[in-house]
Amino acid sequence: MASGNKLVIVESPTKAKKIGGYLGDGYTVKASVGHIRDLAQPSQVPASRKREYGRFGVDVNDGFKPYYIVDGDKKKTVAELKKALKDADELYLATDEDREGEAIAWHLVQTLKPKVPVKRMVFHEITPEAIKESLNHTRDVDADMVDAQETRRVLDRLYGYELSPVLWRKVGPKLSAGRVQSVATRLIVERERERMAFVRASYWDVVASLAAGPTGVEGDGGGFKARMVQLAGRRLAVSKDFGNDGRLTDTASKEDALQLDEEGAGRLAKALGDADFTVVGLETKPYRRRPQPPFTTSTMQQAAGNRLGMSSRAAMRAAQGLYENGYITYMRTDSVTLSQEAIAAARESVTAEYGREYLSEKSKQYVTKTAGAQEAHECIRPAGSHFRRPDQLAQTLPPDQLRLYTLIWRRTLASQMADATGSTATVRLSAQAGEEGEAIFQASGTVIEFPGFMKALGYGEKDRPRSSSSREERGDASEDNGSLPPLGKGDVLRADGVAPEGHETQPPARYTEASLVKTLEAKEIGRPSTYASIISTIIDRGYVYERGRALIPSWLAFSVVKLLETNFPRYVDYQFTAQMENGLDMIAHGKEKGRDWLTRFYFGSGEGAAKNADEAHEGLQQQVAQLGDIDAKEINTIRIGDGLQVRVGRYGPYLEDTRNLDEEGNPKRASLPSTMAPDELTPAVGHELIEANAGGPRELGVDPVTGGRVEVRKGRFGPYVALVRPEDAQTDKDKDKDKEGRASDTDKGGQTGARTGNRPGRSAKSDAAKPKMASLFKGMDPDTIGLDDALRLLSLPRTVGVIEQTDPKTGVASQATVTASNGRYGPYLTKTSADGSTETRSLGSEDEIFTVDQASAKALFDQPKYGRRTRGSAKPPLRELGADPDTGRPVTIKDGFYGTYITDGETNRTLPKQYTPESIRPEEAFRLLAEKRAAGPSTRGRKGARSKAAGRAGGAAKTGGAKASGRKSAAGRTAAGKASPRRTTARKTTTRRAAAGKTTEKKA
């Protein structure tokens, strides 16, 4: 290697390749591939350090000292970096310029322990000029930024590892609590609560379609519509006048707002059909609209969601690719500032694309208004001193990156363009409605005379000013038709038609990813650079799911939020979470020390430790320690009203009717459709579900052979038919008598069930006499299935017949019996030989169970078991959706071994539970596939396989020598179990809890 070699370390291989091309000879560029070390999981802490670090990977009693490890998959990377460092005389750390990038650089120094000069180079874009500039202005690693990032890492570990176990014990396993994710989930749950409590209100008004010009005057324009806003001196009530309870607000009542009903509106429309409409007011105002600032991380995610339909995760992934390949500046930033170089490039592009008349008179510089803004020092914009047009990159960039680049390019150019100007006109008209009095109508219109910056944003298509005719959004009664014909005060117009129009108030809109990002930023919760991962986490955890672009909370999220609100209100409080973020900013600016800050957070601030009395509070440790008993049943109960409540159980949510009890005195239950959003579960809908799903079995008739009753039932795993034979019914009566007897014994003070050797309330007869049951086929409807089909199902397994077979080894011929059955994985045949050995083959469909004959069965068994086509490979698609707009490949929905999925032949995406193959729209399916393609291949399976293999090897080594003692211990436990069953149960429960803790430990 040439002398004077300089080693440059970046995070990603793509970034390394790009920078290496700019630096040339004398520089070796390597990638750390993200973080090279991280906080140890408790299971990774050596036995000698367990006492200090074993609980969190952090020693909370020694200044929150973290225990870092180089994970197994990063040891090879570290070895390669150390090898490259031996031949270098200088080390340049070129990681990203935010806090996380600073922390990565610090970890590199701590791990590699370089003996050569270390320089920190930062840049906000990957261009030759920016890289050379950063080489001339290096600095040291910023200790304050590192302190802030490491404090955040420790904070999140303490938060998750203290609160997540509470969720495991009281709600369910594998759940997690997070500093920002819990608050984001609470926002979504609170919005759904508002929708659940919302009462719709209906109101009516009247719309007149007016001629283009006044009576007797020829007009050359089109007609327009005006909406009635006032009647007999009283203004008409609109959406904003109603509260969430469906009633007029106090303010509207004081203003004597008039709420029209359908009958009144119809009567008015009829009275105004032949009326003259006289212009009584005309107001014209100038219209001016200014461009928005260039993109920050947050506004880019919002625009990508609203304009391109991209999720936050997909937008950030596309932006990462654009940045690493040198097309845009750094994409994690709170700043809207443009460098002078960028302003010059943007103005140059505006002049070339649209002409000088669209350029603003002076260059525009924008100021960041977000409190505590930090990270990079410039907005997101096209990289370089000359911006490349999107059409120049059409053949270079993937579709998602090209769309996002176009959005960023347009927004940057628009920021240096002239304002859009025009005029807005509002006209008021009067008409007599007979006995009802004078009716006032109003219409408004805006004319854009010069589009200015809107030209760059596609004026005339998506960025035209939105019509204000949506009264639910406006809350007023104006009508915007784009423009109005020339009118003057006193002009009289005639109506081409007058019609009543009904409206309903709408509940608060659900959050989308874009609106959630906007709200999180407005409340200063978390950092925009982390929003994509936060939203992905709450979706992956099952707290939230998507329907189209709307984010809907699951019932599980209701339980989690209820527990946190009830027992840890401080840690899901919006203001407190924002204060935590401000504290991290103070650390980054050197005004606070992470150790002191964590001490107050975890151990609390008593009156002596707090800066003032208002700041005194208990720490997280104290709150968890003093938690006391939590009523898990209450936490997992969400009341709907009218005696209905949703219970979140081990196998998912279900509905209970506490006022409608079964024969044993328990609330009747019903399963909840996975596609039903919480706000759709009204008391009326709930009672319908109880009646349909929990109304007891439906009797189909009598089995002519046994005389038993045939019923169709709905169980936990789906609908099934049951044959209740006469002896089964008698057993049920015996059970009832047994219950009465046990009650009598208990009243007398006797020991219930002590007279028999069986479990209380059970008998040998009741254990044996269970109804015969059979699951319904997929195509069968439990509401329409008849007696004949039910008897066919109950007759399974069906004997197909006897076939001849020859032993391939001995050549001896024999006979075997073949039966057809339906199992967990579908329909199949079983061949049973005379010696009792069995062999199976899958059938292509459930119908073949009743149609397959001996010849077909023999042909199936003559084929090699795994050499023929499986039934799954021959299944036709459930639905064809058309060509994917990005790839051009046909997209279909198929039924696979693990469920229904969307595929274009190369990329597969599991169909989310809120959709069905029939309900999902093609554009939604295309979006899901685009996100999956952008995510790249998953490595979880390979990593999990390695972990399992290592676990099996380690387990074999540990248990190999202990088998004898294990058997002895098992025997001892069995003996002890007979004497003390309660102790055995407790020991098993403890073991399960410990195992669950190990499983979920890493996921906190």
N, C-alpha and C positions, 0 to 999 in steps of 0.2 A: 504494500500500500504506500502511496506517495506520502512524503513527509508533509507536515502541516495539515494533516487531515482533521476535519471538524465533524463531530457526530451531532446530528440534529434528530431529536426525538419528537414525534407527533403522536396523535391518538390512533388515527385510522390508516390502513394501507392505501386507500384511495388518496388521502391527503398527502401521504408520504410520496407517492408516485408523482403527484402534481408538483409538489415543492421540489422534489429531486430534479425534475426537469428544468426548473428555473435556476437552481443553485449551480449545477454543473460540476466540474472536476473540483476536487479538494473537499467535497462535502459528501458524507454518507448519511442518508436519511432512513431512519428506522421507525416503525410504528409500535407503540405499546399496546395497541388494540384495547383502548379504554384504560380503566384502572388496573394496575398490576398487583395491588393488594387492597384488602378491605378488612373491616371488623370481623373478627372470628365469630363463628357461631359457638354457642356454649359447648356443643359437642366436639368442636375442633380445638378447644383449649387444652393444653397438656395437663396431665393429672397433677403435676407439681404446682400448677398455677390455678387450679380449680377454685381454691379458697377465695382468691381475689377476683378472678375474672369469670368464674364458672356460671354465673347466672345471666349476665348480659354480654359478656365479651368486653365489659367495661368495669374498671374498679371504681365504684362510686365512693369508696371511702378514701381514695387517694387522688383527689382532684379530678375524678372522672377520666382517669388514664385509660385510653383504649388499648386493646390487645389486637395488633394487626398481624395478618398472615398473608403470605403469597399462596393463593389457591393453587390446587394441583394443575389446572389447565393453563396457568400462567407461569409455571416454573420454567418451561421451555423458552418462553418469551424473555424472561429475565436472564436466562443463561445466554441467549443470543445477544441481548443488549450489553451484558457484561463483557462478552467476547469482543463486540465492536468497540467498546469503550477502551479496551486495552491498547488499541492502535490509534486512539485519538488524542490530540493535544488540547482540545477544547470541547466542551459539551454545551450544546444549545438546546434549551427546552422550548419547543414551539407549540405547546398545547394551547387550547382555546383560551381566550382572554377573560372568561368569567370565573366565578369562584370555583366551580368544579374543575375547570382546566388548571387553575392555580394549585388546587389540591393534588391533581394528578402529577404536576411538575414536582411538588414537594415530596410526594411518595417516591418518585423516581430517584430523587437525591438521597432520600433516606435508605432506599433499598440498594441502589447501585454503589453508594459511597464513593463517588468519583474523587480522584486525586488531582484532577486537572481543573482549570477554571470553569465555572458554571455560569452561563448567561441565559437570561430569560428573554426570549424574543416574542413579541405579540403583534398581531395584525388582525384587521377586521375583514380582509378579503384576500383571496389567494390569486394574486396577480404578480407579474415580475416586479413591478414598481413597488408594491406593498411589501413584498418579501425583502427586497434590497433595502428599503427604508427601515424595516424592523431590524435588520442586521446592524445598521448604523446607530440604532437607538435601543440597545438592550438595557436590561435592568436586573435587579435581584428578584428572587421569588418573594412575593408580598406575604409577609408573615400574618398580617391582620386578615387578609382574605382567606388564607389557609385556616386560621383560627375559626373564622365564621363558618366555613364549609365543614370542618371537622366537628364543630359544635352542633351544627345542624344534623350531621350524621349520628352523633351520640344522642341527641334529643329524640330523633325518630326511633332509635333503638329502644330507649327507655320508654317512650310513649307506647310503642307497639308491644313490647315485651311485658309491660305492666297491665295494659288494658285488654290485650287479645285473649289471655287466659280466662278473663272474666266472661268474655263472649263464648269461649269454648264450653265453659261449665254451665252457662245459663241459656244459651241460644243454640249453639251447634258447633261441631268440630270444623277445623280448617278455616275459620273466620279470622279476620284481622281488623284491628283498629289502627288508624293512621292520623297523624296530625292534620293533614289537609284532606285526605280522602274521607274521613268521618264527617267533616264539615261540609264537603261537597255533597255527600250522600244526604246529610240533613237538609240542605237546600232543596234537593229534589223531592224528598219526602214531605217537607213542609208545603211545597207547591201542590203536591198531590192531595194533601189534607185539605188545602183550600178548595180544590176542585171537588173533593168528596162532600164538603160542607156547603158547596155552592147551590143555590136554588135559582133556577132559571125564571126569568120574568118575560112575559110577552108584551109587546106594545106595537101600535100601528100608527101609520101616517098616510099621507096621500101624495102621489106623484103626478104632476101634470106634464104631458108632452106638448110643448108649445111650438107654434109655427116659427119659421125662420125670421120673419119680419113683422112689423106692426100691421094692423088692419089697414087695407087700402094702399100699402106700400110694398113694392116688389123687393124681395130680399134675395140675395144671391148666395147666402150662406145656408148651412144645414140647420135643422131644428135643434132644440136643446130641451133638457128636462129640468124642472124646478120642483123642489120638495117643500111641503107645507111645514112651517116652523112655528106658527102662531095662530090661534083661533080665539076670536072675541076677546082679545087683549091678554090671553093666557098662552104662554109658550108651551109647545108640545114636549113631553118628557122624552128623553133620549137615553141611550145606554148608560151614560155616566151618572144619571139621576137615580139609578137603582143600586142598592147594596147587595152584598153577597147572600142576604136572606130573601132576595126576590122582591123586596118592598122598596118604595120610594124613600130616599134618604131624608133626614130632617131638613137639610138645606133645600131640597127640591120641594118638600111640603111647605116650607115657609114661603118659597117663591110661587106657590100655588101652580106648580107645573101640572099640565093636563095629560093624563094617561088615557089615550084612545084605545078602545077595544075594536074588535073586528066589525061588529055591528055598526058602531059609530063611524068608523072610517068608511065603510061601505055607503052609509047614508050621506056622508059629506061628498064622496066622489060622485054620487048620483046628482046631488044638488049643484055641484060645480061643473057638470058636463057642458052646459051651454053658457057659462059665465064669461065675462070679459076680464082679462088679466091686465091690470094697469101698472106700468112701471112707476113706483113711488120712491125708489131710491137707487142710486147708481154710484158706486165707489170704485175708483181705479187707483192701484198702488204700484209703484215700481217693484220689480222682482229681482233679487240678486242672490246668487248661491256661490259660495266660495269653495275652493277645493279642500279636501281633507289632507292632513299631514301624511308623509310617507309611512310605510308600515313599521310597526313594532312587532314583537313576537305575538302579543295578544291580538292586535288588530289584524294581523295576517291570518291567524287561525280563524278569527270570526269571518273575515271576507272569504276565505277558502271554503268555509262551511256554507255561507249564505249564497255565494256566487257559483261555486264549483261542486257543492255537495260533498266535500271531502271531510272526513273526520279529522279531529285535531292530530291524532296519531299519524294519519296518512299525510297530512299537510307538513308536519315536522319532519317526517321521513323524506319526503320529496325535497324539502328545503335543505336538509342535511346533504343530500346528494348534489344539489345545485351548488352549495357552498364548497364542498370538498373538491368539486371539479372546476371551481373558479368562475362560476357564472353569477353568483350573488355574494353580497357581503354576509358577515356572520349573522346567523338567524336567531340567536338568543340575545335579545336586547330590549331595553325599555326606552331607548332614546329615539326621538324623531328628528334628530339633527342630521343635516346633510353637510358633508365637507364641501369646501369651495370647488374642489375638483369634480364632485358629483353634481353640484349645481350647474357648473359649466357644461358637463356632459348631458344633463337633462335638458337644458335650454337649447343646446345644439341639436338634440334629437327632436324637440318640439318644432323647431324651425324647419328641419328637413322633412318631417312627417306631415305637418299641418299648415305651415306658413307662419310668418312673423306676426300676423294679426292675432294668432291664438296664444302668443307668448305674453306673459305678464310684463308690465312696464319695468318693474324692478325684480331682481331676484328675491325669492321668498325663503326665509329661514324660519324654521318652526322650533318652538320651545317645548321641552318635555314638562308636562304638568303632573305626571304621576308622582305621588309622594314616595320618597325613598328610591327613586329610579336609580339603577346601577347597571351592572353587567358591562356591555360594550358601549362605545362612545358614539356610534352612528346608527342610523336606521337601517332597515333591510332595503336594499336597492340592487340594481344590476351592478356587477363588479366592473372595475376598470375606469379609465378616463374617457372612454368612448363606448356607449351602450350598444350592445348587439340587439338587433331587432329579432322578435320571436321567429319570424319566417326564416331567418338565417340559421336557426337552431332546430328547425323542424325535423331534419334528417338525423340529428345528433342526439336529441334528448328523448327519453321515454315519454309516453303521453302524459302521465301525471305531472312530471317535472316541467314539461313544456307548458301545460295549462297554468301551473303555479308561476312559472317565470313570466308568462304573458301578463298575469294579474299584477305581479310586482313591477314589471316594466311600465304598464299603463298607469299604475298609481304613482310611480315616481315622476313620470312625465307630467301627469295631471297636477302635481304639487307645484310646478313652475309655470302653469298656464293661467290665462286670464279668467276672471269670474264669469259665470253664466248670468246673463241678464235678460229681462223681459218685463212683463206687466201682469198683474193679477186684477181681475175685475169681479165685483160682487154686485148682483142686481137683486132687488126686492120688489115683488109684485103683489098687488092687492086684488082680491076677488070676493064677491058677495056670495055667501052660502045660504041664502034665505034666512030662515029662523035661527040658524046656527050662528049667524053673525059674520063679521069680516074675517077672511082667511088670508094670512100672509105667507107667500111662497118665497123661496130664496134659491139662487143658483150662483155658482162661482166658477171661474175658469182662469187658467194661466196660459199665457202665450210666451214661449221662449223665442226671443228675438235674436240672441247671439248665444250659441251653446257653450263657447269658451272651453273650459277644461272637460266638460261633459263629452266633447268630441272624442277625447282619448278613451273615455270609459264606455264608448259605444252608445252615445245618445241616440234615442229613437228606438232602442231595443230594451236592454235591461236597466239602463240607468236613467231613463226618463223619470221625472218626478212622479211619485206614486199618486194615483187619484185619491182624493179625500172623500170619495163617495161612500166608503165603508164606514157606516155610522158606528159599528161596534168598535172600530179602531179610533175614530175621531172623537166620538162623544158629542158631536154637534150635528147640525142638520144641513150643512151646506152640500152642494153638489158640484163636483169638478168634472167638466167635460172637455178639458183641454183648451177650449176657447169659446167665446160667446159672440153672437152676431152684433153688429152695430145697433145700439139702443139709446134712447133718450128719455129723460124723465117726462112722464105723461103719455108715452106711447101705449097703445092698447093692443094686446095680442089675443088670439083665439087658441083654444086648446084642441089639438088633434085627438087627445084622449086624456082622461083622468081616471086613475085607478088606485084603489087602496093597496097598501103594501105592509105586510107584517114582518116583525123582527123578534128575535129572542136575544136576551143578554147572554154573553158567552163567559164561561169560567176563565180564570187566568190561564194563559197559554203555558203549556209544558215547556220545560227547558229543552233546548237543543244544545249540542256541544258548543255552538257559537255563542248562544245567549248565556250559557253557564260560564264560559270563559269570561265573558263581559262582566257578569255579576261577581265572579271571584276577584277579578281585577279591581272592580269598583269598591269592593269591601276590603281590598288590600290583603287578601288571603292567599298565601303561597306566592310562588313566582310564576310568571307566564311560561317560562321555559320548562316548568314541570307539569303544566296543566294537561298536556297530552298523556303523560304516563299516569297521572291521577285518574283521569276519565277512563283510561284503559283498565286500570286496577279495579275500579268499582264495577265495571262491566264484567271483568273476568271473575270477580268474587261472587257474582250473582246478585249483587245489591241493586243493579240497574240493568235494564235491557232497552234496546232500541226498537221503536216502531216507526219505520220511515226514518225521519231525523229526530223525532221526539224521544226524550229520555224518560223512561217510566220506571219508578221504583218497584221492586218486588216486595212481597209481604215480609220476606226475610229482612229487607232493609228497614221496614217499620219496626221490627223487633229490636234490631241493633240500635237504631236511633233512639228508640224508647228507653232502652237500658242506659245508654250514655247520657241522655237528657235527664233521666231520673237520678242517676247515681254519680255522674261526672259532668254536671252542667257546665263547669268552667272550661272543660277541654273540648266542648263543641260550641262554645260561645264565639260568635263571629268577631267581636271586638277583641277578645282575649287572643284568638288565633292571629289576628292582624298585629297585635302588640308583640307576639312572639317573633313575627317576621321583622318588625321594626327593631327588636332587640338584636337579631342577627345582623341587621344593617349597621347598628351601632358598633358591633364587634368588628365588622369588615372595615369600618372607618377608624378603628383604633380607639374608640371612645368607651369601650367596654371590654372586659376579658371573659372569654368563654367559660373558664372555670367558675368565676363568680356568678355568672348568669345561670349556669346549670345548677349550681348549688341552690339558688333561690327557687328555680323551677322544681327541682326534685325534692329537696329537703324543706322548702318553704321559707317564708320570710316572716319571722315573728316581729314583734314591735321593736326588738333590739336590732335585728338584722335588716329590716326594711328601711328604705330612705325616708319614708313618712308613714303615718298611720294608715293611710288609704291603701298602701301597697302591701300591708301585712296580710299573709294568706298561708294556708297549709300547702305543703308540697304534694307532688304526685304520690310519693311513697306513703305519706301519712294518710292520704285519702283512700288508697287501696287497702292499707292495713286496717283502717277503721270502718271498712265497708259494711261489715255485718251481713246478715242474711238478706238475700235477694229472692223475692218470690218469682221463680222462673215461669210459673203458670201465668202470672199477671203480666210479666214482660212479654210473653209470647201470645198475648191475647189482644186483638184489635177489635174494638166494638164498632159494629156497623149501625145498630139501631133496631128497635122493634124486636128485641130479644136475640138478634143475630150477632155472632161474633166470629172472627177468623182466628183460628189457632195455627201457629207455626210449629209443626211437629217434626219429628225425626225424618219422616219421609216426605216432607213438604207441607204446604199450607192446606187447610181444609176448613169447611164452614160448619158451624154448630148453631142449632136453634135451641136456646135455653128454655123457651116456652113450649116447645114441642118435644115431649119425651117419648122414648120407646117403651116397650113392655117392662124393661128392667129399670126404668127410671132414669136412663141416661139421655142426654140431649141427642136429637137426631142429627146426623151428619151428612155432608155431601162434599165430594171433591170439587175443586175449583178448576175451571178451564185455564190452561196455561196462557191462552191468548187474551184473557180478560184482565184489563187494567183495573187497579183498585178503585178508581172513581166510577167505574162501570158497575160495581157491585152495590147496587142500591138495595134497600130492604125488599122492594118488590121483586127484583131479580133474584135476591137471595132466597126468598120463599119459594120461588119457582124451582130453583136448583134443589132445595130440600125436598120439595114434592116429587121432582123428577128422579133425583138420584138417591134420596134417602127415604123414600116413601115405602120401603119394604119390598120384598120380592113380588114379581108379577106372575101369577099362576097361569100356566099354559094349558093344563089339562091333566089327565090321568094316564099313567103308563099301563097299557092293556095287559102286560105280562105280570108285573108285580103289584099292580093296583096302587102304586105310589103316586104322589103328587109331583108334577114336573113344574119347576119354577125357573124364571130367569132373574138373576141377581147381578148386582154391581159391587165388585170387590175392589180391594186396594190395587190389584194388578189388572183390572179391567173387567168387562162383563163376562158372565159364565152362566151355564145352566146347571141345575141341581135336581136330583131325583130323591125326594123325601119319601122313603118307604114307610109302610104302616108301623113297622117296629121302631123306626126312627122317631115318628110322631109320638109313640108311646114313651120312648126314652125321654123326649122333651117334657112329657107330663110327669115322669118320674123325677126329673130334675127340679120341676116346680115344687113337687112334694118334698123333695130333699131340702130345698131352700126353706120351706115352711118349717120342716123338722129342725133344721139347724138353728133357725131363728128361735124356735121354742126352747131348744137346749140352751141357747145363749141367755135367754130371758131367765132361765132357772139357775143360771150360774154354772152350767156344765161346760166342759171343754169341747168346743166345736170340732167335729170330725175325729174325735179321739177314739170312737168305737171301731173304726176301720183302719186297715193298714194303708189305704189309699190316701191321696191328697183330699183335703176337705172339699166337699161338693162334687167330687168326681167318683165314678165307679168304673169297674172293669168293663161293664156293658156300655157305658157312655163313651169310653175311650174307643171301643171297637166299632160302635154303630154310628158312623159318620155318613152323611148323604153322599151319594156318588155325584161327582162334579166334572164338568168339561168346559174348557174355554171356548168362546165363540171365535169363528174364523174372522179374519180381518174385514172381509166384505159383508159381514152380517151386522144388522142393526138390532140392538137389544129391545128397541121399542116395537119392532115389526116382526121379529122372529116367531115362527109358529111351532106348534107341537111336533109336527113331523120332522122338521129340521133339528129340533132339540133332541128328539129320540135318536136321530142318526148320530148326533154328537155323543150322546151318552152310550151309544153302542160301541164306541171305540175302546180299545184297538180292534180293527176289523181283520178277520182272518181272510187273507187273499187265497191261500191254498197251499198245496204241497208241491215242491219242485224237486227235480233230480239234481244231484250235485256229485262231483268227482273229486276226491282228494288229490291235489296235484303231486304230492310226494309218493303216496302208495298206489294211486290209481284205483282205489276202492270206491265204488259207487254207493251212494246213500241218499236218503231223502231228508228234506228240511222243511219246516213250516214257516210260512211268510205271513207277517201281519203288517198292517198299515196303521200308523199313529200320527198324532200331531204333538210336537214337542216344543221346547223352549226356543229352539232355533229353526222351527218350521216343520213341515210334513216330511215323514221318512218311512222307510221300510225296514223291518227287522227280520233277519233269517235266523231261526233257531234250529240247530242240529240236534241229532239224537243224543249226543254227549253233553248237551246243555250249553255249548259255545254259541255265541251270537255274532252277527255281522250286520252292519247297517248301510243303507244308501239313502241319499236325499231325493225327494220328489220335487218336481218342478213347480207345483202349485197345490193348494189345500184341496182343491176339487179332485185331484188325482187320488186322494185317499179312498174315495168311494168308487173310482172308475178303473183303477189299475187292475189288470188281470194277471194270471199266472205267467203267461208268456212274456208280458212286459216286465214283470218282476224278475224272471229268470234272465232276461236280456240285461237288465240293470246290474244284477249280481255277477254276470259273466264279464262285465267291464272292470278294469282295474279301478280301485276306489278313488285314487287321486289322479288317474290318467285321463278322465273324461272331463268335459266342461261342467262346471258347477252351476247350480240353479241360479246363483247370483249373477254370473256373467251373462246369462241369457235374458235377464230381465229388460224389458223395454223401458225407456224413460217415462217418468210420470207426467212430465210436461216439457214442451219445447218453447223456449223464450225468444228465439231469434238470434241474430248475430251480435256479438259483443262490439260496441262502438270503438273500443281501444284495440282489440286484437283481430276483429273480423271473424273469429271462430264461433261456431254455433254453441249456444248455451242451453243446457238442459237441466232438469231436476230429476235425480235418480234416487232409488231406494237401495241403500247399501247395507252391509253387515252391521255397521254401527249407527244406522239411521239414515234419514233423508239428507241429501247434500246437493249443492249446486256445482256444476262443472262445465268447463269449456273444452274438456279433453286433456288439458294440461294442468290447470289449477282447480283444486277442489275446495269447497267451503261448506262446512256443516250448515244446514238451514237453521237459523236461530229459532228458538221455541215460540217466539211471538208470531211467526209466520206459518202458514200451511202452503203446500205446493200450489193450491188453487188461489190463495189470497195474495201472494207476493207479486208485486209489480215487476216487470222486466227491468226497469231502470234501477230498482232497489237491488235486484240480483246482480246486475252489472257492477253496481257500486261495491257490493260485498266482495265480489271477485277481484275488483281493482285493489281493494284494501289488502286482500290476502296476497296478491301478487307483490304489492309494495312491501309487505312484511317479510317476504323471502321465506325459505324453507325453515321449518322448526327444527331445533336441535334437542328438544326436551327428551324425545324418545331415546336418542343415542346416549345422552348424558345419563338418563335414568337407567338404561340398560347397564352402563358401566358401574353405576352405583349399586345396582342390584347384584351384579356379578361379584363385586368386591364384598358386599354384605354376605352373600352366600359363602364365599371363601372364608371370610372371617368367622362366620357363624359355625362353619364346619370345624375350624381349628379350635374354637372355644368349647364346643359341645362334644367333640370327639372323645375326650378323656373323661367326660362326666356322665356318660350314659348310665353306668351302673348306679352311681350315686343318685342320678336323676330318677331311676326306676324305684330306688329305695325311698327317696323322698316322696315320690308320687304315691307309693303304697302307704306311707305314713300319713300323707295328707288325706288319703281316702278313708283311713281308719278314723282320723280325727274328724273328718267331715261327717261321718255318721253320728258322732257324739255331739258335734256342734256345727250344724249346717250354716248358721248365721255367720260364724267366723270365716268359713270357707267363702261364702258369698262376698263378704267384705274384702277378703284378700284378692279375689278375682276382679272386683271393681277397681281396687287400687291399681292392679296391674294394667287394666285397660286404660285407666286415666294416664298412667305413666307412659304407656305406649302412644296414646294420642298426643301427649305433650311433646314426645320426641318427633312425631310425624309432622306436627304443625310448627315446630320451633323455628324453622328457617323462614316460615312464611309471615311471621309477625312483622 
